[in-house]
């Protein structure tokens, strides 16, 4: 982990590095100096009693000036987004899911030369389960101006067809640590 974090920090293309912990282990001492970088932020997923070292982590991060936040997870657990079959929703319903989906606004995975709005469409495309339609990713091209236009077009979309293959945030809740 220290080598990976050091390598990420050396890249001027990396704007932010998010590390996530469930609060059960303390970081290796060799990692701590690397975590004091302004681009690094640690998210502590708080699973109540399961996150047995959360208080120690917070104390250490405060003392060392390491940026962190705490994400309350115990009450909601994990969300089952369902299997990857088509649901048969109308385009309006699919667009509503896309516009309200936190996964599409918080993390944009990149695989190869494609930037996707969510991990589900990226993974389905990568595994060959369903080929992503051109409106479901931004092609990352050699020309920065074309790439910028592609990303802007993706971000301005009202919806993507892949949302019809997902239960979104309405899926069943799976209690923390039982997934």
ABEGO torsion letter per residue (X at the ends): XAAAAAAAAABAABABBBBBBAGABBBBAAAAAAAABAABBBBBBBAEAABAAAAAAAAAAAAAGBBBBBBBAAAAEBBBAEBBBBAGBBAAAAAAAAAABAAAAABBBBBEABBBABAAAAAAAAAGABBBBAAABBBBBABAAAAAAAAAAAAABABBAAAAABAEAABBBBBBGAX
